[in-house]
Amino acid sequence: MRLARITKEVEVVNKFGLHARPAMQLVELASSFQSTVEVSSSTLTVDGKSIMSVMRLAATKGTKLTIIADGQDAEEACQAVYNLIAAGFGQLGAAEGSDEPAPEA
């Protein structure tokens, strides 16, 4: 049986990009799945379950990322990481246009 390999492209939409807090959110989410999760920019592909690797992407607002998930729950993993990034890591809304990240819930 061949395991699924799913790929999705997404743009970083939050004002401050993939800084420490969103990177940790991404890693925690990716780590909750069995599938391997990789995140790729135009120049670098990293392990989505490693905070040090994800931070190396240094993805700013507008950066296009590719999410690659491979395994039993690849479709769910890829969609969940896509949704997190597309939603701005919860940093959109009230703080949009300000210089401060949105408060944590």
Buried (B, 14 or more C-beta within 10 A) or exposed (E): EEEBBBEBEBEBBBBBBBBEBBBBBBBEBBEEBEBBBBBBBEEEEBBBBBBEBBBBBEBEEEBEBBBBBBBEBBBBBBBBBBEBBBEBBBBBEEBEEEEEBBEEE
